Amino acid sequence: MSKTDVYISPWWQSLMMPRKWNICGLEVFSLTLWHAFALSELGNPYLCGGIPDMDAAASLLMVAAREMDGGRRLMLDAKARARAMFWLCRRLRRLNPGELHNACADYVMACMRMPDHKIPEKPKEGWKSAAAPYQFHVVLCLCSQYRMTISEAWNTPCGIAACVYDAWRETQGDDTLANAKLQRNIDQWSVQTGGA
């Protein structure tokens, strides 16, 4: 980054994210904890890695166009899913696949940007890895510490949820959160290497 580049921290970015996005003419929500978990469970390449194709873009946009209640209905009701897929495929056929992929990749990258953590040199005594998915830990924190309903917590945008969760973890003694200088260095390295 040159000295003229404007640096935006993940903390500031999370607060500036729009609630809804226009992805090649399709309106979708900013990715929430629900979206991230659902798409991860579906193995969507935009979140899980792999080579995204038109099916991955369709899946991403179909899930992201609904909040949790609508998304659950979509997953449980085969007729609703078929109608949604039919409508979406008609729209996607008119789009340039390269432009669609770039728009989807940028959307996911922006929505999923979160503060980074240092890797501790030595795990703390009593530390163990978690079996529950990350999103469930964040939802538990949002419900128990911030008095959100479970639906409000699941519908919280990922960036905001991650920042709130990390701030809470820090108040509980977690010292792995990257400071501003380290965060900037990590972001700069990520830009230079293409996120490798």
C-alpha positions in Angstrom: 0.0 0.0 0.0 1.3 3.4 -0.8 1.1 6.4 1.6 -1.9 7.7 -0.4 -4.0 4.6 0.0 -6.8 4.9 2.4 -6.8 2.1 4.9 -10.2 0.9 6.3 -10.0 -1.4 9.3 -12.4 -4.4 9.6 -14.0 -2.6 12.6 -14.9 0.5 10.5 -15.8 -1.6 7.5 -18.3 -3.7 9.5 -20.2 -0.5 10.5 -20.3 0.9 7.0 -21.6 -2.2 5.3 -24.9 -1.7 3.5 -27.8 -3.9 4.8 -28.7 -4.9 1.2 -26.5 -5.3 -1.9 -27.2 -5.3 -5.6 -25.3 -8.1 -7.2 -25.7 -7.9 -11.0 -29.3 -6.6 -10.6 -30.2 -9.1 -7.8 -31.0 -7.7 -4.4 -29.4 -9.7 -1.5 -28.8 -9.0 2.2 -25.4 -8.4 3.6 -24.2 -11.9 4.6 -25.4 -12.7 8.1 -24.4 -15.4 10.6 -27.3 -17.5 9.2 -26.1 -17.1 5.6 -22.5 -18.0 6.5 -23.6 -21.1 8.4 -26.1 -22.2 5.7 -23.7 -21.7 2.8 -20.9 -23.5 4.7 -23.2 -26.4 5.4 -24.1 -26.5 1.7 -20.4 -26.5 0.9 -20.7 -23.4 -1.3 -17.2 -22.7 -2.9 -17.5 -19.0 -2.3 -17.3 -19.7 1.5 -15.6 -23.1 1.6 -13.0 -22.8 -1.1 -13.0 -24.6 -4.4 -13.9 -23.5 -7.9 -17.1 -21.5 -8.0 -19.4 -22.1 -11.0 -22.8 -20.8 -12.0 -24.5 -23.3 -9.5 -22.4 -21.9 -6.7 -23.4 -18.3 -7.6 -27.0 -19.4 -7.8 -26.9 -21.1 -4.4 -25.1 -18.1 -2.9 -27.6 -15.6 -4.2 -30.7 -17.7 -3.5 -29.7 -18.1 0.2 -28.5 -14.5 0.6 -31.8 -13.1 -0.8 -33.6 -14.2 2.3 -33.2 -13.7 6.1 -33.2 -16.8 8.4 -37.0 -17.5 8.4 -37.2 -17.3 4.6 -34.0 -19.3 4.2 -35.3 -22.1 6.5 -38.5 -22.2 4.5 -36.4 -22.5 1.4 -34.4 -25.4 2.8 -37.4 -27.3 4.1 -39.9 -26.7 1.3 -39.0 -28.3 -2.0 -41.6 -26.4 -4.0 -40.5 -23.0 -2.7 -36.9 -24.0 -3.5 -37.8 -25.1 -7.0 -39.7 -21.8 -7.6 -36.9 -19.7 -6.3 -34.3 -21.6 -8.4 -36.4 -21.3 -11.5 -36.8 -17.6 -11.1 -33.1 -17.1 -10.2 -31.8 -19.2 -13.2 -33.9 -17.2 -15.6 -32.2 -14.0 -14.3 -28.7 -15.6 -14.2 -28.8 -16.8 -17.8 -28.8 -13.2 -19.0 -25.6 -12.4 -17.1 -22.0 -12.6 -18.1 -20.6 -15.5 -15.9 -17.2 -13.7 -15.4 -18.9 -10.5 -14.1 -21.3 -12.5 -11.9 -18.4 -14.5 -10.4 -16.4 -11.3 -9.7 -19.4 -9.6 -8.2 -20.1 -12.7 -6.0 -16.5 -13.0 -4.9 -16.2 -9.3 -4.0 -19.5 -9.5 -2.1 -18.4 -12.5 0.0 -15.0 -11.0 0.7 -16.4 -7.7 1.8 -19.2 -9.3 4.0 -16.9 -11.9 5.6 -14.0 -9.5 6.5 -13.4 -9.9 10.2 -10.6 -8.8 12.7 -7.6 -11.1 12.6 -6.1 -12.9 15.6 -2.5 -13.7 16.5 -1.7 -17.3 16.8 -0.6 -17.9 20.4 2.9 -19.3 20.7 1.7 -21.7 23.3 -1.9 -22.5 24.1 -3.1 -21.3 27.5 -3.6 -23.9 30.2 -7.0 -25.4 30.0 -7.4 -24.3 26.3 -9.2 -26.7 24.0 -10.6 -26.5 20.5 -14.3 -25.9 20.1 -16.6 -28.6 18.6 -19.5 -26.2 17.9 -19.3 -24.1 14.7 -18.1 -20.5 15.1 -21.4 -19.0 14.3 -23.1 -20.8 17.3 -20.5 -19.3 19.6 -21.3 -15.8 18.2 -25.0 -16.3 18.4 -24.7 -17.5 22.1 -22.7 -14.4 22.9 -25.1 -12.0 21.1 -28.1 -13.6 22.9 -26.6 -13.9 26.4 -24.5 -10.7 26.5 -26.5 -8.4 24.3 -30.0 -9.7 24.9 -30.8 -10.3 21.3 -33.4 -12.8 20.3 -32.0 -15.9 18.6 -33.5 -14.7 15.3 -31.9 -11.2 15.7 -28.6 -12.8 16.4 -28.7 -15.2 13.4 -29.7 -12.2 11.2 -26.8 -10.0 12.3 -24.3 -9.2 9.5 -21.1 -11.3 9.9 -18.7 -8.4 10.1 -20.6 -6.6 12.9 -21.2 -9.9 14.7 -17.5 -10.8 14.5 -16.4 -7.4 15.8 -18.9 -7.5 18.7 -17.9 -11.1 19.6 -14.1 -10.3 19.4 -14.6 -7.2 21.6 -16.5 -9.3 24.1 -13.8 -12.0 24.0 -11.1 -9.4 24.7 -13.0 -8.2 27.8 -13.0 -11.8 28.9 -9.2 -12.0 28.7 -8.6 -13.2 25.2 -5.4 -11.5 24.1 -5.1 -13.0 20.6 -6.9 -10.1 18.8 -4.5 -8.4 16.3 -3.7 -4.8 17.3 -4.2 -2.1 14.7 -0.7 -2.3 13.3 -0.7 -6.1 13.0 -4.2 -6.0 11.4 -2.9 -3.5 8.8 0.2 -5.6 8.1 -2.0 -8.7 7.7 -4.3 -6.8 5.3 -1.4 -5.5 3.3 0.1 -9.0 3.0 -3.3 -10.4 2.0 -3.6 -7.8 -0.8 0.0 -8.5 -2.0 -0.5 -12.2 -2.1 -4.1 -12.3 -3.3 -5.3 -13.7 0.1 -3.1 -16.7 -0.2 
